[in-house]
């Protein structure tokens, strides 16, 4: 990610990097921090009955909730296999199929079907 950001002159310093709790480790947090990013990883309890002692890890729940919205959208899109496998080679047709899929998703959600 750092290499691609450097090639495109994209400034990523100070940005949040959202990851699942499965990536919660000291090594990952240090690597993200050393890359100039802010790790936003939900702490993984690892079947603890008592909370871990020491300083609490930085975690912005509001930023993490945006990530969950994106993942939910991908899960909804996954239901439409034609979109997943990309049978349509013409970009406009594929985009139209996505719009129809999102329309069906919204109809199902708001109509309660």
Protein Blocks (a to p, Z undefined) as FASTA:
>chain_A
ZZmmmmnopafehiacdddfklgcfklmmmmmmnopacdddddeklpabdcedjdddddf
klmmmmmmmmmmmmmmmmmmmlmnomalbfklmmmmmmmmmmmmmmmmmnoZZ
